[in-house]
Amino acid sequence: MAVVPSSFLSLLVLCGGLCYAAASPLNQIQESYPDSAVVTRVRQAETRIEQQLQRKSSGTKKLALDQILLDVVAPISEVDPQFLSVTIDSGDISRNWSGITFTAQRIINMARGLAPAMLRVGGTSGDYLIFNSSTAETVQQSNFTMTPQQWDEVNKFVETVGWDFVFGLNALLRTPYPNGSWDSDNARMLLSYSTSRKLYRPVGAWKWCATEPDMWGTAIPAEDHAKDFLTLRDLVAEEKTLGKMLIGPDVAYKMDYFTEFIQSLPQGLLSATTYHQYYGNGSTAKLPQCYDVNLLDSLIHVAVYFQASTEALQPQADLWLGETSSFYGSGAPNLSNTYVAGFLWLDKLGIAAVVGHKRVFRHDFIGGYFALLDANQNPLPDYWLSLLYKKLVGTKVVYVNGSLEYGRYLRVYAHCAKAPYPAGSVVLLLLNTNFTTATAELLNEDLASSYRDVFWLSPPAGDLTSTSVLLNGVLLELVDNRDLPHLVPAEDSPGSSLSVPSISFGFVVFRDTKIPACT
């Protein structure tokens, strides 16, 4: 077995499956969570976030839906450079990575295009995964074994492509089963093996988080599960050469569980809190849902609640959307893997950044209808959308007046543009959910007087369920079936308006602006 190089960042999580976040957060908490003082603190934080957004809009009259006005003075938030990150389902380990060829140059090239990013390996199957340092075979039973070779393969891959790594541990190893305390022996084995193989960077970190503990059939109380994290803290402290960041709890939708869990831990213990979100069931999803503004809007109050809860109860922690895509259950055939799913993905990235989330993990990189790459490891439309996002979108978030109001058919978000665009330039993320072209009025003089680079994505022949996508009318595809193409913009002249094509989305970089928020 080849020795794995010593510069890897291996990050672990306590693991589970997938679902989506529910509505009416504070009502749900008040009905099921008895601590009124905690509810009050969360409500106060939620109010602070809402007031911050309202202050950004103060001093201006209510705008029409086709008017765009940026607050150019200062960013409203700043995301992590790994904001757009990805996952692979831990169930793929039981199928020997489901045919994913980590050494294939085309896979490496496509993954490098998304760097910097973090890979999370997790999912429901993680609750059946056991690491065995003495076996070379994957044993499939009710539990299954991850071999050292498989562990080395994925570590080598993330180092090669410039990603960091989050891995899912079996959180249901409990003594006595099912309601005892967490049995950390297998985690200790993996940590020890990784240390012996030098699977870390000197300034790296191990990250831990429980994945969807609110969905476990064996109901482990949130307070008891919080005690597991104290065990984790002590466990990682034993490995002197490894980092010691902890994250959690990766809930599916039970917000009362999230609240009780994070408030049961000492402040400062968690580096990030996490939750999951999907827009519905893949088996029942319909085409119009993908551009339904009411469905798109459903994320707003969920995101604000989790942000407020984190700020109130673990103020030192970041918030990550730890697993998300279009529809759960591996996605919706002929929807999640097509152009139209891009409305859900781009809008989600826009909302999460404005609210203050630091990372969003797309489920999956490879596998399922909701993946970025299909089963044959070919790029799907959301891969190209993600690649453009990585190329153009910087970490500073610029507030667009009214960008979190409900019912917006023309949805607009803004960031400072990424280098090599000069400091002061800004990129708009635009989505037109109507079947008619929109003409947006630009109310900032900096925008109106700037030349623009347009990166517009559309489906071939107007087919919203196409698995291909056009950039400014040109089909996006790998060069020689392995290399990423140059992403060439169309140039647009200055002017006080911006034409936004019907039922489509894209990016417009205003390259001559010098707005203070981006300098």
N, C-alpha and C positions, 0 to 999 in steps of 0.2 A: 504493500500500500504506500502510495507516495506521501511524503511528509508535507503537510500544509504549511505555507509560509506564516510568519509570525505577526503579520500586520493586520489581522482581522478584528472587526468589531462584532462580537456575537452578543445578541440581545435576547433575553428569554422572557416569555410570558406564561402565566397560567392560562389554560386554553379552553375553548368551546366552539359554538357554531355561528349561525347567522339569523338575523330577523330585522325588524325595523322599529323606529321610534314611534311612540304613540302621541296622541294629541292631548290638549288641556293639561299641561304639566302641573301648574300649581293646584288646580282642582284635584288632580289625581293624588298629589302629595298630601293635601289637606284631608282627603278622605281616608287615606291609609297610613299616614305617618303621624304619630301622636305628639311629636315635639313641636309645639307651636312657636317656640323661640327660634328653632332652626328654620321653620317656614318663613318667619318674619325676616330673618337675615337674608334668605334667598330672595324674597320679594323685594327687599330694599336694594339688593344688588341688581335685580332685574330692572328696577326703576332707574337706577343709575345708568345702566346701559341704554335704556330707551331715551333718557334725558340727554345723554351724550349725542345720540343720533339726532334728536330733535334740535339741539343747539346748533348742530351743523347746518340745519335747514332754516334757522332763525334769521330774520331780517329779509326774507324773500317771500314773495307771494307764492301761493300754491301753483306749481307749474303744471302745464299740460303734459300728457303722457309722451308727447313727441318733442319735449324740450329737454336739453341736457345742460346741467349746470354743475360744475365741480367746485368743491371747497379746496382751493389751491394753496391755502396757507400752511397746512401741516397734515401729515398722514393721520388717518383715523385709527390705524392699527398697522402692525408689521408682522408678517408671517415668517415661518422658518424657511431657510433655503430648501429644505426637504418637504415643503408644504404638500406638493403632489407626490405621494408615495404609493406603493402597490403591495399586494398580498399574493401568496400562493396558498392554496388550501392544504392543510396538513394531511388530509386524506390521500393526497398524491404520494406521500411517502409509502403508504401501504401498497401502492401500485408501482413502486420503484420510480417515483416522480412522474408517473403516467406518460412516459415517453419523452419528457422534457430533456433535451440534450443541452446541458449547461455548457458544454464545450463547443457547440456549433457557433461559427463566427457570425452568422446572421442573427442568432439570438443575442449574442454578446453585443453586436452593433446596435440592435434595437433597444436593449437595456441601457447601454451607455447613453443613448439619446435622451433618456429620462433622468440621468444623473444631474445634480445630486438627489438621491432618494433613499428611502428606507424600505427594505423588504420585510414584511411580516409574514411568517409562515404560521398559520393558525386555522381554527375552524372546529366544528363539532367533533371531528375525528381526533382532535388533540386530546380529548378526554379518554382516549383508548390507546394513546401512544406511550410506549415505554422504551427508553434508551438502554441498549445492552452493549457494553463495550467489548464483550467477548464473543460476539456472533458476527458472522459475515452474511447472514440471510435475514430477509424480512419475514417474520413469522406472523401469519394471519390467523387470528382467533377473534374472540370478542375484543381482546386487546391485540395490538400489533407492535412489532419491534422496529425501531429505527437503528440501522447499523452505523458503525463508525464511518464506513465508506460514504454513506448517504450524507452524514453530517459534514464530512470533509468536502464533499462535492459542492454543497450549497454555500459553505463558507468560502471556498475558492472562487465560486461564481461571483458572490457579492464583492469580493475584493477586486476581481478582474474588471468588473463594470463600474466600480466606484460607488457602490451602495453601502449602506449600513444594514444591520440585520436584527430582526426581532423574531424570536422563536417561541412556539407554544408548548408549555409543559402540561402534563396530565394533572389537573387540579383535583380530580376525583380519586386519586390515590390517598385514601384516608384510613386511619386506624382508630377504633374499629370502623369498618365500612357499614353504612354510608355516612354516618353522622359524627364520626370522630374527627380528630384534628388532622391536618394535612400531613401526609407521610413524605418527608422531603428527601428520603434516601436516594431516589432515582435522580432527582435534581442535583443532589450532591455528586452523584456519579458523573453526570454530564459536565458539571462545572469542573470537576477534577480532571476529566479527560481533556476538556478544552484547555485547561491550564497546562497540562502536560504536552499538548500539541502547540502551545503558544497561540491559541486562537483569540488574540486580543490585540488592540493597539494600546500603547502605553497611556494614552489619555482617553481611552475608550470607556464604555459604560455597559453594564448589563442592565437591561430593562425588564421589568416584571409587570404582568397585569393579568387579572382573571378575566377570561373571555366568556361573556354571557352567563355569569353565575346565576342571574335571575331566571334563566331558562332551564337550569338543571332539574331533572326529574326528582332527584333527591334534594329537597329544599334545604340548603345550608344557610342559616340566617346571616344577614349581611354583617352583623357585629362579630359573629364567629369567623366569617371569612376574612374580616379585617385582621383578626389575630394571626391568620396564616401569613399575612404580609410582615408581621413582626418576626415570624420564623424566617421568612425570606431575608429580611434585613440582617439577621444574625448569620444566616448561611452565606450570603455574599461577602459579609465582613471577613469570613475566614479565608477568602481567596484574595490575598493582599495585592496581587498584580492586576485585578480586574476592577472596573468601575462599578458603581453601586447605586445607579438610578433605579427607582421603582415607579411603576405606572399601574393604574387600575381605575375602575373595575371592569370596563368593557361591557357594560350592560346592553341588552337587546332593546328593551323598551320600558322596563319597570323603574320609573324615576324615583320612587320611594326607596328602592334598593340602592340606587346610586347615591342618594342623599344620605341614607343611614350609613352606608359603607364609608364614604369619604369623611363624614363627621366623626366616625368612630376611631379614626387614625390621628395621631399627633400631627399638628401642622408642621410642615417641613419634611415629612416622610415621603410624600408622593412628589415626583417630579412632573408627572402629567396625569390627568384624568382622561378617561376614554369612554365613548359610547358608540353604538352602531345605528345606522339609519338606512332604510330602503323605502321606496315609494309604494310598495304593495307586493302582491303575490304574482310571481312570474307565470303561473298556470292560468291566471284569469286576466292578465293585463291586455289592454286594447290600444291600438295605435293612437287615438286622440289623447290618451292620458299623457303621452310623452311631451306634448306641448300645451297641456292644460294648465293655465296660469294658477288655478286654484290648487292643483296638485303641487306645482312648483312652490307656491307660497307656503305650503304645509310645513316646509322645513324651517321657516323663519322662527316661529315661536318655540319650536323644539330646540333649535340651536341657541336661541337667547336664553332659554331655561338652563340648559347644561352649562353655558358660559356663566350665567349668574350664580348657579349653585357652586361652581368651582371657585369663582372669585370670592364668594361668601365664606366657604368652608375650608378651602385649601388655596388661599390667595397666592401662595408662592408657586403653584403648579400651573403648567400650561394645560390647554384642553386640546385633545386630538379626537377627530372623528375616526375611530380606530378600525372601522370596516364599513364599506358602503359601496353601492352601485345603483343600478336602476331598480330592479325587482328581485326579491329574494327567491330562493329555490333554484339556484343556478341561472336565474334570469328568464326572460320571455323569448322563446324562439321567434326569429324573424322580426324582433323589435330590439332587444337588448344588444344584439350583435350588428345592428344596422345604424345608418346615419341618424335616424330620428332620436335615438337614445342620447345623442350629443346635447340635446336641449336640457335633459336632466343632469348630465355631468357638468357642463359648463356653468349652468345656473347654480348648482350646488357649490362649485368652487368659488363662485362670486359671493354667495351668501355667507359661506363659512369664513371667508377672509374678512368681510366687513364686520361680522359679529366679533371676531377676535380669535378664532380657532388657529392653532399653530401648524397642525398637520391634518391632511385628509388621506386616508388609505383606501385606494381603489381595489375592490375585490372583483376579479382576480387579474393578475398579470397574464397568466395562461390558464385556460380551463373554464368550462361553462359558457353559456350564451352571453353572460355579462362580462366576459374577459376582454382585455385589450388585444390579445392575440388569440386566434381560433385554434381548434384542436390540431391543425396542421402547422401551427406556429406562424401563421400569416397575419400581418397587421390588419386590424379592423378599424372602422372610422374613428372610434374613441381613442385608439392609439395615436392616430395622426393629430387629433385634437389635443391630446396630452403632449405630444411632441412640440406642437406650436406653442402651447402654454409654457413649456419649459424654455423655449427659445426666446420668448418675447416678454414674459410677465415677471416683474421684479418683486421684491419682498414688501415694499412699502405700498400700503393700500390707500388710495385716494377716494374720499367720499363723494359719491354722486347723489345730488339732492333727490330725495324720495326713493332711493334704491331699495329700501326695505318696505315700501308701501305695498299693500295688497292690490291685486288686479292689474298689474302692469303687463300689457301685451308687448311693449317694447322694453326689454330688460337690459339695463346698462350697468356695468361695474367698471372700475378703473384702478390701475396700478401704475406706479412708476415703471417705465420701460426698462428692460434689462440691457446691459452692455452687450454689444458695442454701441447701442444708441446712447447719445450724450446725456449727461446729467441734466435734469429739467424736463426731459421728454416723458410722455405719458402714453399708455396704451389703454384703449377702451375694449372691453369684452361686451359684445352686442348680440342680442338674440331677438329676432322678430318672430313672434308666435302667430302672427296673422298671415292670411293668404293673399295679402296685398302689400305692395312696397310701402315702406314708411319713409317719410322725409323728416329727419330730426333736425331741430333748430339748435345750433351751438351757441350758448349764451356767454361762454367765456371767450374774450377776445383772443387770448393765447391760442385756443383751439382753432378759431375761425381763420386766423392768419397763418396757420402752419401748413406746410406740405405733409401729406400722409402716406404711409405705407399700409396698404390694405392686404390682409390675409383672409380671404373669404372662403368658407367651406360650404359646398353645396353637393347634393346628390346627383349622380348621372341621370339624365333624362327626367329630372324632377322626382325620381322614385325615392320616397322617404325610407323605404325598407331595403335600400341597396346596401350591400356589404362593402361597397367601394365609396370613395369620396373624391371630389374635385377641389383643388386649390386654385382659386381664380380661373376656373374652367379647365384646368389641366389635371388629369388623373394622377393621384398620388400612388406610387408603388416603389418597391425596392429597386435599386439599380443592380443589375446582374444577379438579382434574387438574393442579395446579401447586404448591400450598402444603402445607407440612407441618402435620399436625394437632397439637393439644395432646395430650400423652401423660399421661393422667389416671390416677392410682393408685387402687387400692382400699385403704381403711383397715382395719387389723387392730388389735385391742386387745392390751394386754400379756398375757403368759402364759408359762409355763415350757416350752411346746411350740410347734412350728410344723408345720402340715400342708403337705406337699409333694405336689401332685397327681401321679398316675401318668404315666410316659413323657412328661415335659414339663420345661420349664426357665423361669427368670425371675430377677427381682431383688427383694430385700426390703430396704428402707431402714429402719434403726432410728434414728429421727430424734431421740430424746430421750437417747441415750447420751452420755456424756462420757468416752470412753475416752482414756487418756493418749497412745496411739499416734496419735490423730487430733486432738490439741489443740496 
